[in-house]
């Protein structure tokens, strides 16, 4: 009976040691995964920040271009509404209504 008890205790200790080693390995594995994920998070965060900065710069450039076109385009818009053009000899102009007229260059259609 004593031998059986000793064998059982030894088997339990062996199983406990085996379980302990498995748990240690799992902890090492999880720690490695955490480090890997932290690195990936940092990389993605840096990529996002760079992309955001590029987009903000692009938006700023587009807004600036829009402002420039808006101020320069005011005169063109007014001129375009009258339908008058100068220096367009021998050209065909389509009116806003869809009709076309031929220019002879002397001011007469």
PyMOL commands that set and color helices and strands:
alter all, ss='L'
color gray80, all
select helices_A, chain A and resi 2-82
alter helices_A, ss='H'
color red, helices_A
select strands_A, chain A and resi 92-94+100-102
alter strands_A, ss='S'
color yellow, strands_A
deselect
rebuild
show_as cartoon
